[in-house]
Structures are given as structure tokens and as C-alpha cells.
Amino acid sequence: MADNSRLKGVKSRSIIRFAATVLFVIVAAIAGSLLRIRLDLTEDRRYTLSGPTRKVLSGLKNDVFIQVYLEGEMPIPFKRLKRSVREMLDEFRIESGRRVDYKFINPSSGDNPKQRQIQYESLISKGLNPVNIQAGTTEGGTSQKIIFPGMIVNYNGIEVPVTFLKNNQSIPAEENLLHSTESLEYEMIQTISTLTADTVYRIAFIEGQDELKEVEVADITMNLARFFTVDRGAINGKPGILDKYAAVIIASPEKEFDEADKFVLDQYIMNGGKVVWLLDEVKVNADSLVYGETVALYRPLNIEDQLFRYGARINPVVIQDLDCVFIRLAVMRGGTRQQFVQAPWIYFPRLNPAQNHPITRNINKVEGQFANSIDTVGMDRNIRKTILLSTSAYTRALSPPFMISLKEAETTPDQREFNKSHLPVAVLLEGKFPSAFRNRIVSGFVKDQNVKVLTESRDTRMILIADADIIRNDVRRIGTSETPLTLGEDRSTGEMYGNRDFLVNCLNYLVDYNGIMDLRYRELKLRLLDSQKIKKERLKWQIINLTGPVFIVVLAVTAFRFFRRRKFAKS
């Protein structure tokens, strides 16, 4: 009887322990669902949102709906990118109090090719560009797949496309995908911040000195319109006319600036205005190259003294670079037969973006055309100078006047003559600038005699680019019809240069008041497996992965039964 009573007591205690364990698990699960406890144990903090991101998300007043077009069959690397996008959007949803919602959509889900083509054209018209990739099949072959690595952000009936795939052909695919993952938070929150902002900043293209026509900057204008209200107009020597703009763009002026317009620009900067200067000190008529040659001539713009005061000088030279763009060149074969070949054109350098600044980090090389170089001047400690774009290690500079002939592309340049390296082509200037009109009488060109001349600026920024063609898109002309082409796209090779990203980042950085641009500093470590070690130890790790879990389960069951028998044997 005693043994039976003892056995019943043991069973009762076991049942009570089991019930208590189940109750504890249920309570812990409920508490866990109510408490927002999230830990990021990664070394590079890849699951931790930045302060500016949390501020934007916590301040959302209306819902944001995001359609992500990374769904369907795709290679493993794109599946990893899809997982990173989903994880980031989950963080956005939690931080926003579920104001952010999303859905993954397969763009190739149509029942027939016609429906899929309609879907593709709809996405392209909205601003999402497809990527053609070669994917493996189950039969061991390959097939071509169309992927739209982007999303559409919807807010209050407004749709804005976001492409997050970096497609830099000069680096491996793994690094491209890593850079895409690094920039996810920036690309997403920049768009959401712009859509939900109470104030939309205004920027303007300056006219009056024969700057680039509207159709020649149409592509960058459309992309800037995602973030700003974009205007165009002449200064006409009117002080204060630019004060309503957060930044202005001066794109390839042909005529000299008069003193009245220079004064307006100077005082705009003194009041904290931002300027992107795209200037050429050497005039090259590229259209004349259709006849085989053209001439490079020095062409000052009467803005040199002002830029010198701000800490920079454009050198009146034309850069030749061995790291250059290829052009299609017509050559004669067999005396009469004409063929088109790809030939390096050393006057079109592939400019290197600085990797230590958020404007240029992880963007493709920028295509230049007849670029000049820049010197930073002066010892003013109030002005910080950062090189954004530079040439390769094999460069030389030619001083005008000189002739440029297409026949130069048919000859192999002597590398020994390219003895200059990393010439600056774009520079960022930040700080407090002295006025170019300090201690000058302005009554001769300023009609309003009550204007007060500011002699030192507030803390502000400007960017000087010694190649005006960086912003100019090609234009297809058929009769009277003009169609702007994509900025930075090489129509011969399909390569996409970083001109557009560079200029959009320039404006976002100049006008950035909330620190979002600093997200482009984000760096994730690329942890790749050793391919040689994988090949050598493949069988060993396959056996371990297959038998290891089974062995652990058998060992656990054996240990459990052993200690259980030992426990009840003592009872």
C-alpha cells in the first residue's frame, strides 16, 4: 500500500509539473506577443533602424502601402535580396505602429505571354526597370528570366517607384547585391520621407546664360521631381529672387555671367543657399565631330573670381584618360567596305566616385565628356573640401587651343604620356564662405540702393563639377519631335553609368536637413564561403549535415531514457 501511495504521489507531482510547464509556456507566449522585445545580435547591426528612420516612421499620419515585385522563380542571390527587403519592411511596419504595409507580387504571374507583357509595360511606365538574368533550370540548362528588383510606394493616391538593385558591371554580382542590401533602408525611407513630408522643397535650373535646354536635362528633371518641385527661370539681376529655393542648378552656361547675376548668386549663397555648378572652361563643339574633327577653345565665363573666393578653381584643360568610354567608330575595310567597331575614346573618361562619402558611395562610375579638372585653393579653415569624382591613375591634361580628331580613336595611346593620376573633376565645398563682393561697390549693377551686402555666409554647401555634360541626356530627334533618352545609359553596350544617381544624391545631400543621407554610410560585411574549401570538403560536410541531426536526436533520447530509468529505480 505504501508503494502504491508513493507511486501515486510521484504521478501527481509529474502531472502538476507538466501542467505548470504548459501554463508557463502559454503565459510566456502571450507576454511575448504583447511586449516589443527585439534584439539585434549581428555585428554590423543590420536589423537596427537608424534614428532618422525611426523619426520618420513614428511620425506617419496616414498608411503607406508598398508593392514589392520580387516574387516568383528567381536565382538564390535574388531570394536573399528578397528576404532582406522583407525583413526591412517588417522593421518598418513595427516601428510605424503598423502604418506601413506591404505585399510581394510576381510580375510574371499572367496566364499567357500577352498578359505578362502588359504587366511588364505597366511597371516600366511607372518607372521600374527590368533586369534580364540567366537562371538555371531543373534539367541542368539555363533560361532567361525578367526580374523587376524594385517596388512601388503608395501614399495618399501617389505612386513612386523605388529601384534597389545596384547594377555596377565593374564589380562581382555578390558585391552588387551586398551594396543593394546596404542601401535598402536609405532607398525606402528617403522615398517615404519625401512622400509624407509637410513641406516639399523647391529647386531651380538657372537660365539666362544659354544653359542646357529643358529637353537636354529632362531625364534628371524627372528623377529630381520625385523629391522636389523643380522650376526653371532667369535671375535677371534681381536680388532675392532665389530665396524661395532650397538649391539651384547651373547647367553648362555658354555666355559670360554679368556682375548683377553674380551678385544675386553670391548673396543667395550668403543667405545659406545651395548651388550645383556644372561648368566647362574649355568649349568643345562635339557636333562638329560628325565631320571628323573639331577644335577645343578656352572659354572663360566671368565666374572664375567668385569660385576662387569660395575655395576652388576650374583649370582650362581637357582631360584624356585611359579608363574611358568606348564609342562606335566607322572604319573602312578592304578599301570600300564600311564597318562599325567599338573604339576607346580617351576624351570621355569613366570618373571614379569617392567611396568615403554618402553622395558617391556605391554608385557606378560616372561618364564624363571633355572634362576639365579642379584645384582646391585657399587656406580658409571655415571651408571643408571633399573630392567626389576623380580620374584614373593614367590621365593627362591638354591645354587649348588644339584639334580633336576621330582618327585618334584608331591609334593606341602611349601609356607613358599619361603621367597624371586622380585629377579632381567634382568637389564638395562646405562651411562659411566669404562674399565675392566684400569691399566692392555694387551700386553700378544693383538698382535697389537699399540692398545690404552680406560679407560672410551662413553654414552652407555647394558642389562644383568641371564637366557640364555629366547632367546632359542625349536627345533622339525625328523631324520636329524630340525624345530625351536615359541619362548615363550607353546605347552601344547597355552599361548604365552613375550620372543620374550622382546628381540626385548631390541635390538630396545639399537639401538634406534630417540626416537621412548619412544612411548611405551603412556597411555590411560580405561573408562568402571559401569555394576551394567547399570543393575539397564537400562530401565530409554533406555526411555531417545528414547524419549529425539524427545522431543528436538518438543521443538525446538515449540519455533521457537512461536518466528516467535511474530516477524511477531509486523511487
Buried (B, 14 or more C-beta within 10 A) or exposed (E): EEEEEEEEEEEEEEEEEEEEEEEEEEEEEEEEEEEEEEEEEEEEEBBBBBEBBBBBBEEBEEEBBBBBBBBBEBBEBBEBBBEBBBBBBEBBBBBBEEBBBBEBBBBBEBEEEEEBEEBBEEBEEBBBBBBEBEBEEEEEEEEEBBBBBBBBBBBEEEEBBBBBBBBBEEBEEEBBBBBBBBBBBBBBBBBBBBBBEEEEBBBBBBBBBEBBBEBBBBBBBBBBEBBBEBEBBEBEBBBEBBEEBBBBBBBBBEEEBBBBBBBBBBBBBBBEBBBBBBBBBBBBEEEEBEEEEBEBEEBEBBBBEBBBBBBBBBBBBBBBBBBBBBBEBEEEEEEEEEEEEEBBBBBBBBBBBBEEBBBBBBBBBBBBBBBBBBBBBBEBEEBEBBBBBBBBBBBBBBEBEEEBEBEBBEEEBEEEEBEBEEBBBBBBBBBBBBBBBEEEEBEEBBEEEEBEBBEEBEEBBBBBBBBBBBBBBBBEEEEEEBEBEBBBBBEEEEBBBBBBBBBBBBBBBBBBEBEBBBBBEBEBEEEEEEEEEEEEEEEEEEEEEEEEEEEEEEEEEEEEEEEEEEEEEEE
